[in-house]
Amino acid sequence: MKETVVSGIRPTGKLHLGNYFGAYKNFLRLQEETNAYFFIADYHSLTTHPTPGDLKSSVRRVLAEYIALGLDPEKCTVYIQSDVPETAELYLFLNMNAYLGELERVTSFKEKARTQPNNINAGLLTYPVLMAADILLHRGVKVPVGKDQEQHLEMSRTFANRFNRLYNVEYFPEPTAFNFGTELVKVPGLTGGGKMSKSAGEADSIYLDEEASVLKKKIMRAVSDSGNEPGAPKSQPVQNLFDLMNLVCAPEVIASFEADHKAGSIRYGDLKKQLAEDMETFIAPLRDRIQATLGDSKRLDEIAAYGAEKARLSAQKTLREVREIIGFSR
């Protein structure tokens, strides 16, 4: 029997190249190898943006992008968090056994309380409980998470075990972190720093529906350096450009620029022009599929409804059993 994997996707903007080569490529494997639930976490987005400008459009864009790029509603369950009301009910039950002290000690809560003191809402405090509800709703055993979510996942295990202990059952499994290890790809940004990130600004990211003219302009403006002596090591910004080339350029093209860099004769304008051309070749079909999917409202509505139906079958079973364990009568 396949293991159950649960992963949330925040509706906080467009997908960029780092998302594609990171979590998304792993999602494609998970839908083939596991019983996978992928949900768009619109409830979660309200913890930091309680009055979103156009939440519906943001959710629809995320759904369209993931479907356009290959998630198959027949192979996995893709749904919108708020379409499954059982999420909120399990969240309530778990909150009854979550303690103020442990929630206040969560690192991400303390950081956000420090940086956004005027928006310390109860949802932000109980974010780990909602995350636990998302996972335990389907009795998930594996959760793809980054470093920033590991403490939240540890709390999901705490809440699962606490429920089992309080009601003297072995009902919820312990969810554990999951990734593809050394196969994870780190995609650098264009501004000379670390991995590609929306928080670093528009100039740092290459979006999967980027228009050709915008894409070229971004890459031509990417940070490099003023040149190098023969045999000198690459600076971080230049290494970033070569890392991006490794994603989309032919090996012989990369080898030619590597030789130029080693000889101290590299022309970064030529490198960026080549990178822009090859990146457009890679991005163009993705962009076309995303735009076509976004334009098919009927199909997106059908996919959302189908995903909600599949997710609720699992969720309703869990809630029936949880209510019975707690002692609610019909």
ABEGO torsion letter per residue (X at the ends): XBBBBBBBBBBAEBBBAAAAABAAAAAAAAAAABBBBBBBBAAAAAAABABBABAAAAAAAAAAAAAAAGBBAAABBBBBAAABAAAAAAAAAAAAABBAAAAAABAAAAAAAAABAABBBAAAAAAAAAAAAAAAAAGBABBBBBAAAAAAAAAAAAAAAAAAAAAGBBABBBBBBBBAEAABBBBBBAAGBBBBBAAAEAAABBBAABBAAAAAAAAAABBBBAEBBBGBBBBAAAAAAAAAAAAABBAAAAAAAAAAAAAGABBAAAAAAAAAAAAAAAAAAAAAAAAAAAABAAAAAAAAAAAAAAAAAAAAAAAAAAAAAAGBBX
